[in-house]
């Protein structure tokens, strides 16, 4: 993966002997599932939606307190993915296990395709880097988070960790240099949460079985890749009408991969009826989130209609013009 990115300021604050860090959520615009097979995908950070980690020195052995899991205590020696995050981070920093308590919490819905796991991992690593006053390359952070993503998802695409660690909108092809996309026209999205949690790992495994058994699925995967490539060009030229049409086509292909759901399809239809330019599921599917491309004239109506259609949570995010 390349690292030719501008430097950005990580959200970190020092409070006495405590260090607080955070990491953004992410949303996939195009290419989910197909990206596992070498096809391109487009994703962007949701900087207003974040996970947080706070580290503080203690007189007791290392522990992680997961506030969103009823203050679950996670130890250094445990087999929890967050234990692995810490072990790999300390190894990369070449430092001993500290006597600290790390409290983690997240505003990102769990199992919703918004990268909550990768965001929490990234926030923990950033906190430890601040605690020890150590700097390691972002590529090294990315590799650590990717290793932990394997625990969560089995065969992860690498999108979640890459978007979240670099906090940039990207065009991503596995095992190729990361490419930032120049945006000619503001991309305004409404994200609607179905309220149904859905783990990515089973969906990825089911698509794998389809891919190996049904010849036509290989063409579906290639078609999704073509859509992602066309979407990049649409974003670079500022053609949001085309971008919306490509979202709808992408959703149809994801339906063929059996990763949509009645709830997601209902929200897609609701968004389109309310004036969205395009809509599709985002992430692993079978629950989680739907995204709709809107503009200032349609966003309010789309939000209200999505709520009426059963969305449990709706919020907006914008990818600003960059070139």
GISULQUI-V176187 format. One record per residue. RES is the residue in three letters. PSI is psi in radians with two decimals (999 if undefined). Layout:
BEGIN
[[RES/PSI] [RES/PSI]]
END
This chain:
BEGIN
[[UNK/2.39] [UNK/2.91] [UNK/0.45] [UNK/1.28] [UNK/2.62] [UNK/2.62] [UNK/2.37] [UNK/2.79] [UNK/2.12] [UNK/2.49] [UNK/1.63] [UNK/2.40] [UNK/2.51] [UNK/2.24] [UNK/1.65] [UNK/-2.12] [UNK/0.17] [UNK/2.64] [UNK/2.22] [UNK/2.28] [UNK/2.88] [UNK/2.95] [UNK/2.58] [UNK/2.79] [UNK/3.08] [UNK/2.76] [UNK/2.43] [UNK/2.22] [UNK/-0.75] [UNK/2.60] [UNK/0.07] [UNK/2.60] [UNK/-0.88] [UNK/-0.48] [UNK/-0.47] [UNK/-0.44] [UNK/0.39] [UNK/0.10] [UNK/2.75] [UNK/2.75] [UNK/2.73] [UNK/2.31] [UNK/2.79] [UNK/2.69] [UNK/2.67] [UNK/1.55] [UNK/-0.37] [UNK/-0.15] [UNK/2.04] [UNK/2.81] [UNK/2.63] [UNK/2.56] [UNK/2.35] [UNK/2.14] [UNK/2.42] [UNK/2.40] [UNK/2.48] [UNK/3.04] [UNK/0.22] [UNK/2.85] [UNK/2.78] [UNK/2.42] [UNK/2.68] [UNK/2.33] [UNK/2.01] [UNK/1.72] [UNK/-0.65] [UNK/-0.11] [UNK/0.82] [UNK/0.72] [UNK/0.68] [UNK/2.36] [UNK/2.21] [UNK/2.20] [UNK/2.88] [UNK/-0.66] [UNK/-0.09] [UNK/3.02] [UNK/0.20] [UNK/2.53] [UNK/-0.58] [UNK/-0.52] [UNK/-0.71] [UNK/-0.65] [UNK/-0.87] [UNK/-0.78] [UNK/-0.79] [UNK/-0.65] [UNK/-0.80] [UNK/-0.63] [UNK/-0.75] [UNK/-0.57] [UNK/-0.24] [UNK/0.90] [UNK/2.76] [UNK/2.91] [UNK/2.12] [UNK/2.74] [UNK/1.52] [UNK/2.84] [UNK/2.23] [UNK/2.10] [UNK/2.18] [UNK/2.47] [UNK/2.80] [UNK/2.45] [UNK/-0.03] [UNK/2.17] [UNK/2.41] [UNK/2.54] [UNK/0.79] [UNK/0.13] [UNK/0.23] [UNK/0.16] [UNK/0.55] [UNK/-0.72] [UNK/-0.82] [UNK/-0.60] [UNK/-0.74] [UNK/-0.76] [UNK/-0.79] [UNK/-0.73] [UNK/-0.69] [UNK/-0.81] [UNK/-0.77] [UNK/-0.66] [UNK/-0.79] [UNK/-0.64] [UNK/-0.72] [UNK/-0.71] [UNK/-0.78] [UNK/-0.07] [UNK/0.87] [UNK/2.54] [UNK/2.25] [UNK/2.72] [UNK/2.58] [UNK/-0.54] [UNK/-0.65] [UNK/-0.69] [UNK/-0.76] [UNK/-0.74] [UNK/-0.68] [UNK/-0.85] [UNK/-0.65] [UNK/-0.72] [UNK/-0.69] [UNK/-0.57] [UNK/-0.52] [UNK/-0.58] [UNK/-0.71] [UNK/-0.73] [UNK/-0.06] [UNK/-1.31] [UNK/1.32] [UNK/2.69] [UNK/-0.52] [UNK/-0.04] [UNK/-0.87] [UNK/-0.95] [UNK/-0.67] [UNK/-0.85] [UNK/-0.74] [UNK/-0.74] [UNK/-0.74] [UNK/-0.33] [UNK/0.95] [UNK/2.63] [UNK/2.32] [UNK/2.70] [UNK/2.08] [UNK/2.23] [UNK/2.20] [UNK/2.38] [UNK/0.32] [UNK/2.78] [UNK/2.51] [UNK/2.44] [UNK/2.13] [UNK/2.58] [UNK/2.19] [UNK/2.15] [UNK/2.13] [UNK/-0.28] [UNK/2.37] [UNK/2.32] [UNK/1.93] [UNK/2.11] [UNK/2.56] [UNK/2.22] [UNK/2.20] [UNK/2.17] [UNK/2.17] [UNK/-0.36] [UNK/-0.05] [UNK/2.08] [UNK/2.51] [UNK/2.06] [UNK/2.42] [UNK/-0.64] [UNK/-0.85] [UNK/-0.66] [UNK/-0.74] [UNK/-0.72] [UNK/-0.69] [UNK/-0.70] [UNK/-0.67] [UNK/-0.76] [UNK/-0.73] [UNK/-0.77] [UNK/-0.67] [UNK/-0.40] [UNK/-0.56] [UNK/2.07] [UNK/-0.63] [UNK/-0.36] [UNK/-0.54] [UNK/-0.68] [UNK/-0.66] [UNK/-0.78] [UNK/-0.76] [UNK/-0.66] [UNK/-0.68] [UNK/-0.68] [UNK/-0.71] [UNK/-0.70] [UNK/-0.75] [UNK/-0.71] [UNK/-0.76] [UNK/-0.62] [UNK/-0.66] [UNK/-0.77] [UNK/-0.65] [UNK/-0.71] [UNK/-0.68] [UNK/-0.47] [UNK/-0.11] [UNK/0.38] [UNK/1.47] [UNK/-0.43] [UNK/-0.80] [UNK/-0.69] [UNK/-0.75] [UNK/-0.76] [UNK/-0.66] [UNK/-0.59] [UNK/-0.77] [UNK/-0.73] [UNK/-0.73] [UNK/-0.72] [UNK/-0.69] [UNK/-0.71] [UNK/-0.60] [UNK/-0.56] [UNK/-0.71] [UNK/-0.45] [UNK/0.03] [UNK/0.46] [UNK/0.06] [UNK/-3.02] [UNK/2.91] [UNK/-0.72] [UNK/-0.78] [UNK/-0.76] [UNK/-0.68] [UNK/-0.71] [UNK/-0.64] [UNK/-0.85] [UNK/-0.70] [UNK/-0.76] [UNK/-0.75] [UNK/-0.67] [UNK/-0.40] [UNK/0.01] [UNK/0.15] [UNK/2.63] [UNK/-0.44] [UNK/2.85] [UNK/2.68] [UNK/2.88] [UNK/2.80] [UNK/2.25] [UNK/-2.65] [UNK/-0.45] [UNK/-3.00] [UNK/0.45] [UNK/-2.81] [UNK/-2.29] [UNK/2.67] [UNK/2.52] [UNK/2.51] [UNK/2.37] [UNK/2.13] [UNK/3.13] [UNK/-3.11] [UNK/-0.47] [UNK/-0.47] [UNK/-0.28] [UNK/-0.80] [UNK/-0.77] [UNK/-0.72] [UNK/-0.75] [UNK/-0.82] [UNK/-0.72] [UNK/-0.68] [UNK/-0.69] [UNK/-0.74] [UNK/-0.49] [UNK/-0.02] [UNK/0.05] [UNK/2.33] [UNK/-0.46] [UNK/2.35] [UNK/2.32] [UNK/2.86] [UNK/2.67] [UNK/2.61] [UNK/2.33] [UNK/1.91] [UNK/2.74] [UNK/2.33] [UNK/-0.20] [UNK/999]]
END
